[in-house]
Amino acid sequence: MSEQNVLIDNMPESISKLVIEPWAEEIGIEPGDKAHVAGFGPIANARLQLEFKNKSLIIYAWQGATITVRLNEKTLQTASKVIAAI
C-alpha cells in the first residue's frame, strides 16, 4: 500500500486549475487557495506524478489508487475519491 500527499499553496497567477488523471477531472483554483491532494492505493512505493502545463497542475494517480482533494479545508466530491484509477 502507498499513500502520498501534495500540499498546494496557490500564489497569485500560478495555477488556474487542477486536473486529476486518469479521471480527467478539472478543479478551478484561485490565487490564495490552498489545496491538499492525497493519493492512496495498493502498489507499494507508488507516487503521484505532477506536471505543470498552461497554468494547470496535472496530477496523475497510479493504477488502483484513489485521490481525495480538499480545497480550502473542504473535501470535494470527485469520482477520483471513490473510483480506483485504471
C-alpha positions as CSV (number, residue, x, y, z in Angstrom):
1,M,0.0,0.0,0.0
2,S,1.1,3.6,-0.7
3,E,-0.1,6.9,0.5
4,Q,1.2,10.2,-0.8
5,N,0.1,13.8,0.0
6,V,0.7,17.0,-2.0
7,L,0.0,20.4,-0.5
8,I,-0.5,23.3,-2.9
9,D,-0.5,27.0,-1.7
10,N,-1.5,28.8,-4.9
11,M,0.3,32.0,-5.2
12,P,-1.1,34.8,-7.5
13,E,-1.1,33.8,-11.2
14,S,0.4,30.3,-10.6
15,I,-2.3,27.8,-11.2
16,S,-5.8,28.2,-12.6
17,K,-6.9,24.6,-12.3
18,L,-6.0,21.2,-11.0
19,V,-6.5,18.3,-13.4
20,I,-6.8,14.8,-11.8
21,E,-5.9,11.9,-14.1
22,P,-6.9,9.4,-15.3
23,W,-10.4,10.7,-14.4
24,A,-9.9,13.9,-16.4
25,E,-11.5,15.9,-13.5
26,E,-10.8,19.7,-13.6
27,I,-11.0,21.7,-10.4
28,G,-10.8,25.5,-10.6
29,I,-8.3,27.1,-8.2
30,E,-8.0,30.8,-7.4
31,P,-5.0,32.8,-6.2
32,G,-4.5,32.3,-2.5
33,D,-6.4,28.9,-2.4
34,K,-4.9,26.0,-0.5
35,A,-5.3,22.5,-1.8
36,H,-4.4,19.2,-0.3
37,V,-4.3,16.2,-2.6
38,A,-4.0,12.7,-1.1
39,G,-3.5,9.6,-3.1
40,F,-4.0,6.1,-1.6
41,G,-3.6,2.8,-3.4
42,P,-2.4,-0.8,-3.5
43,I,1.0,-0.5,-5.0
44,A,4.0,-0.2,-2.7
45,N,6.2,2.9,-3.1
46,A,3.9,4.3,-5.8
47,R,3.9,8.1,-6.3
48,L,1.7,10.8,-7.7
49,Q,3.2,12.3,-10.8
50,L,2.9,16.1,-11.2
51,E,3.0,18.1,-14.4
52,F,2.7,21.9,-14.8
53,K,1.3,23.0,-18.2
54,N,-0.6,26.1,-19.3
55,K,-1.4,27.3,-15.8
56,S,-2.7,23.8,-14.9
57,L,-1.3,21.4,-12.4
58,I,-1.9,17.9,-13.7
59,I,-1.8,15.1,-11.1
60,Y,-1.6,11.5,-12.2
61,A,-2.5,8.7,-9.9
62,W,-1.1,5.2,-10.1
63,Q,-3.1,2.1,-11.0
64,G,-5.7,1.1,-8.4
65,A,-5.3,4.4,-6.5
66,T,-8.0,6.8,-5.3
67,I,-7.4,10.5,-4.7
68,T,-9.1,12.9,-2.3
69,V,-9.0,16.6,-2.9
70,R,-9.5,19.2,-0.2
71,L,-9.8,22.8,-1.3
72,N,-9.6,25.5,1.5
73,E,-10.3,22.8,4.1
74,K,-13.4,21.5,2.2
75,T,-13.4,17.9,0.8
76,L,-14.6,17.9,-2.8
77,Q,-16.9,15.2,-4.1
78,T,-15.0,13.8,-7.0
79,A,-15.0,10.5,-8.9
80,S,-11.4,10.1,-8.1
81,K,-12.3,9.7,-4.4
82,V,-14.4,6.6,-5.0
83,I,-13.4,5.0,-8.3
84,A,-9.9,3.5,-8.5
85,A,-7.6,4.5,-11.3
86,I,-7.2,2.1,-14.2
